Amino acid sequence: MKMIHKETWVKYTALAFIVLLLPFTSVVPQERSLQLERIEFKGNTKTDESVLLRYLRLRPGDRVTADKVDRDWQALAATDFFKSVELYTRPGSRKGLVVLVVEVTERRWPYFQFEGGHSDLDGWYFVPFSLRFDNLFGKGHEWNFQAYLSDRFTRLGFNYHNPDLLSSSLAFDLQFYGGTRTFILYIDGQELNHDVDVGGIDMKLSGTEGIFRYLFLRYNNLNFSPARTAAFVDTDSVLTISLFPKKLAVQIEDTTIASLTAGIQIDRRDNVFYPMRGFWGVASAGLAHSELGSKIDFVRYRFDARIYQRIFRRHVLAFNVKAGSVSREAPFYQRFYLGGANSLRGYPERRLTPIGYGARHFLTSIEYRFPFSSRQTGTPGAVGVFFFDAGGLWNTDEKIDSDGLYRAFGFGLRLKIPIIGLTRIDFAFPLDKFEDNDFQLHFSLGHAF
């Protein structure tokens, strides 16, 4: 097999950083300059104004644009604290000044909610049942009992979020849950589903002000119970543990993994649903150790960076780099996969994943996004995409070679459908031969990144 030379990796790395840092030049029509004089609140008879301000980026003295007002509306509406949210401006005390009016209709009682969406790990998901007590006393606290269903994970749990722990600049998240995660395996070219029961506690501490708002610390203590059989997808038969590959069979035992993870997360996107400028990124390092209550010791690193730049009008160039590494002691359900709608497009779901999953992961994607509507505000209802993906997955005892890198290109549509949300359709063509695969049609929810 042909080895990739060190100089080639240097060039790939340099190219990734250049694209991440490249200050794309865009031609954007100049808007009339308006300055925010103050913010007025209406309808919040229960909710503290400090809770509303927590979700608004605009502050007195800032320049006001339609995109900034829409961004803050999205952030406030996404809390689901209110039955309705309206943000609008009116003239200020003199020319060039405006007042931002935030008008809400509050929820008075606990309520049931249905929701759906997309995540990198689980693909599509929906919540058929959620009993929520969010903002019950007007302090912005969230707690709910929830049933969560996705393509690969089913769970029941309790979630709690406190945005100002002990009236400080710290936020606290707590989860208790139990469920089953399904992992896709390929043995002798045949696809199988392998279930792993998981349950326990997950706690997260993060900052809300200054530089600390980018930092987080997470502790989880989870019990894992892999099934002793795996089901073939195309038939009704099952594979028992006695026929599992040895690399996988030795991991089929009940265990507890307790880990502590520290990380940094930055979100400077101008819009959550259709970002046209900005950056989102996360980098973390996790340690599972017996001193924390874990039965398996290992370390895990993760990096994910996304940059968005408007080219002209609402056409956007989006770039994503992901990388991860985990030590050889980690079980397969703590490792990485490759292939599919939420990974490297152009290949079947997780088809590029070795038995036992991978320990070193790299994936990069670039997309050119263009809405079909001429509207210059709001979230587009239909978006076209051209994309290119490249990535690889290796184990700790494998050398990185050219056969481990796979590439694909294609085009797609993003359609906003009532109730379902943003539906993603991708037509992907692999550039590297793998079995008889020459085309993949992917369906999912949300943007790829």
N, C-alpha and C positions, 0 to 999 in steps of 0.2 A: 504494500500500500504506500502511496506517495505521501510523504510527510509534509506538513505545512512549515515552512521555514520561519524562524524567529522574525525575520524582516517583514514577512507577510502579515504576521499578527500585529507587529508595530504599526504597519500601514492601516490595517483594519481599525485598530484602537484610535489612531490619530484621526482617521476619517470620521469615526463616531463622535469624537470630541469636537471636531470642527463643525459638524452639522449641528450638534447641540448648542454650540456657542455662536454660530454664524448669525450676525445681525441682519437678517433678510430686510431688504428695502421694499417698502410697500407704498403705493400711492393711495392715500385715503383723503376723501374730500374733507375740507376743514369745516367744523361745526361752529356755530356762533357761540362765543365764550360766555357761559353763565356760571356764576359763583353761588355756592350754597350759603345762605345767610343763617338758617336754623332749621331744625326738624320739629314738626308738630305731630302729636299722637292723638288719635281719636278711637274711641270704642274700647280701650283697654281698661275697663273698670276693675278687673281682677289682676291683670298682668303688670308687673313692674316695668317701668320704662327701661330700666337697665337690661331686662331680658330682651326687649325689642332691639335695643342698641347693639346687643351682642352679635346679632346676625346682619347688621348693616355695616358696610365698609365706608359709605359716604359720611363725611363729617363736615361741620361748618368750616367754610374756607376752601373746600374742594371744588374743582371744576365739575359741573354737572353735565352729563350726556345721557341720551336715551339708553345706551347700552349699560351704563352704570346703574341707572334706576332699575332696568330690567334685571340685572344681576342681583341687586339687593332684594327685589321682589321674589325672585326664585329662591334665594336663601331663606327668606322668612316664610314663604308658602310651604317650603319643603319640611318645615318643622311639624306641620300638621297640628299646631297648637290652636289654630283658628279655623272657623268655618269658611271665612273669606278674608282675603288680604288685598288691599288696593294701595298703590303708591302713585302719587301724582304731584305735580308742582304747581305753585301759584306765584304771581309776582311778589317780590320782596319790597323792602322799604324804599329802594331806589333802583334806577335802571341798571341792569346787569346782575341783580341779585334775585334769587328765587328761594322760596320756602318749600321744603319737601314735606308733604303730608302723608303720614302712614295711618291708614284707617283699617281697623280689623274688626271682625265679628268673632267673639270668643266662644269656645266650647265650654259648656257648663258642667258636663257630667262625663264619666268614663264612657268610652264609645268603642264600637267594633270597627275594624278596618280590614279591607282587602288590599293587598299591594303585590307588585311584581317587579322584576328587574333582571339584572345581569351582574355576575361577578366573575373575576378571572379564574377562580378556583372551581366554582360550582356551575358555571355557564348560566343558563336561564334559571330563575327561581320565582316562586310566588308564595304568598302567605294567605292561605284560605281563611285563617282565623287568627285574629289578634285583638285581645281585650286590652285597651290602652287607658292609662291614667295620666297621660302627659299633661304637664302644666296645671295639675289639679288645683294647686294653691297659688298659682300665679308666679312661681319662682323659676319656671323653666326646667324643672326636673322631669325626666322621662322614665316611666316604668310600664312594662307590659308583659303579658303572657301570650306566647306566640307558637303557632304551628308553622313550620318552615319546610317547604317542599322544593326540590330542585332536580336537575337532571342527574346529579350524583350524590345528593345529600338530603336526608329527611331527619327532622329533629323537632322536639318539643322543648321549650325553654322559657326562662324568666330573664328579662333584660332590664337593667337599671342604669341611668345616666344622670350624674350630678355635675352640672357645669361650674359650680363654685363651691367646692368641697370646703366645709368649715369657714365659709365666707372668705376664702382665699382665692388666689389666681391659679388654682389647680382644678382640673376636672377629673372625675372618677367614673369608671365604667365597670359594671359587674354583670356576669352572665353565669347562669346555671342551666345546663342543658344535657339532653341525652338523645342519641339518634343513631343512624346508620349511614356510613359513607360507602359508596360503591366505586371500586377501582377496576379499570379495564386492563385485562391481561391478554397478551398474545403468546400462545404456546403452539409451536409447529404451524404457524400461520393462521391458527383459529382463534377467534375472539371469545373471551370469557368475561363474565362479571363476577367480581369477588367482593363480598361485603365485609366491612369492618365496623363493629359496634363501638361507639365512642360516647363518653359522657364525663362530666366533671364541672370544674369551675375555671373561669377566665376573668382576670382582673387587670385593669389598665389605668395608669395614672399619667396625666398629660398636663402641660401648661396651657394657659389661656392668654397670657400677656407677654409682651417683650419677646426676647429670644427664646424663652421657655415654651412659647406656644408651638414651636417646631419640634419639641422633644417629647418622647414618651417612654414609659417603662411598663412592661407587661409581665405578669406571672400567670401561668396556668398549670393546673394539675388535672390530667385527663387519664381515664382508664380506657384501654384499647383491648378489644376482643375480636381478632380476625376469625372469620368463618373457616371451618375445616373442609369446606367444599367450595367449588367455583362452578357457575352455570355457563354452559355454552350458549352463545347468543343465537345461533342458527338452528339449534336442536333443543330437545327437552332433556338432554342428558347432562350429567354433572361430572366433574372431576374431583376425586377425593384427594386428601392430603398425601396419601401414599404414592400418588402419581404426580404430585407437584414436583417441579424442578427443585433440586436440593437447595439452591440459593434462596428459593422462596419458602420451602417447607420448614427450614430452621427458624423462620420468623413467625410461624403460626403458633403463637402462644399469648395468653392474656398477660398484659403488663401495664405499668403505670409510668407515664412520662410527665415529669414536672420540670418546667423550664422558666428561665428569666430572660427576657429580651429587652434590649435597649435600642432605641432608634431615633431617627430624625425624619420628619415628614413635612414637606413644604408644598403649599398650594397657592400659586399666584396666577391661576387662570382667571380670565376676565368673565367667563361664563361656564357654569358647571355642565350644562346640557349640550352646548355647542361652542366650545372654546375657540376663539380666533386669535388670541394672544396669550402668552404666559407660559408658566412652567408648573408641573406637578412632579414630585419625586419623593421616594422613600428609600432609606438605607437602614438596615438593622443587623444586629448580631445577637444570636440567642445561644444560651447554654443550658443543656439538660444535664443535671448532676445529682448524684445520690444525696448530697447535702441539702438539696432542695426537695427531696422526696421521690426522685426518679429512680427507676430500676435499670435504666439504660443511660449511659453518659455519651453525649455528643455535642458538637457545636454546629450552628447553622447560620449562614450569611445570606442576605438578600439585598438586591439593588434594583430599583425600577425608576427610570427617569423619562418624562414625557414633555415635549416642547411643542408649542403651537405658534404659528406665525401667519397672519393674514397677508396674502399676496396682493389681491385687489378685490374691492367690494367685499363679498363674503366667502371668497375662495380662500382655503386654508391649507397650508402644508403642515402636517403633523408627523412627529418623529418620536419613536419609542425604543429604548434600550433596556433589556432586562438581563440580569445575571444572578446566579445563585450557586452556593456551594455548601455541602454538608459532609461531615466526616463519615468514614466507612461504617461506623457502628450504628448509624441511624437506620431504623426499620423502613420498609418500603413506603409506609404511609406518612413518612416525614421527608420524602425525597421529591424529585422533580419529574415532570413528564414532558413530552414533545409531540406535537401534531394535533390538528383539529381547529375548529372555529375559534377557540379562545387561546390558541397557541400559534403554531406554524401552519398557516392555511395551505391548502393544496394537497394535504395528506389526510388519510382517515384519522378519526379521533384517537389520539395517543398511540398511533401506529408506529411512530419512530422511537417509542420508549422501550428500553431493554427490560428483560425479566428482572423484577426487583426494583425497577425504576432507577433513575440516574442520580449521580452525586454532584455533577458539575453541569451547569445549565447556562446557555447563552441564547438570546433571541433579540433580534432587532427588526423593526418594521418602519416603513415610511408610507404615508398616505397623502394623496391629493384629494381634498374634499371640496365639492361645489354644490350649492343648493340649486334646485330647479326653479325656485321662486325668486322674484326680483325684489322682495321685501328686504329692507335693510335693518329691521329690528325684529326681536322675538326669536324663538327657536324654529328653524326651518322644518316644514312638514315632510319634505322629500329631499334627500341628499344623494348625489352620485359620488363614487369613490374609485380611484385607481390606487393600487397598493403593490408593494414589494416586501416580502418577508424573507428572513434568513436566520438560521439557528442551528444549534447542535446540542447534544446531550451525551455525557460520558460518565463512566464510573471512575472511582479513584485509582483503580489498577489499570486503566486504559490510557493509551497514548492518544493525544489529539491528532487526528489525521484528516485528510481531505474527504475521506468517505463518511466522516462524522458531521459534515456540514451539508445542510439542505437548504434549497432556495425555492421560492415560488412567487408568481405575480398574478395579478388578476384585476377584476373590477367588481363593483358591488352597488347595492342600493340600501339606503336607510330610510324607512318609511314610518312615520308616526301614526300608529293605529289606535283608535279609542279603546280604552280599558287595557289593551295589551301593552301599549307603550311603543318605544322606538324598536322596530323590527329590523334586523340586519340580514341581508341576503348577499352572499359573496360567491362569485364564480372564480375559482382559483385553479391555476395551472402550474404543476410542479416543474422545476427546471432540472431536477436531479432524479434520475430513474430510480424507482422503488417498486419492485414487483411489477404489476401491470397497470399501476396507477398513472393516469394521464389527465385526470380532471376531477375536481371535487366541487360539489355544490353545498355550501355551508349555510345553515340557518341559526340565528341566535338573537339575543336582545341587546340593545345598546350599541355604542361604538366599540370597536375593537380595543381602543384605549383612549 
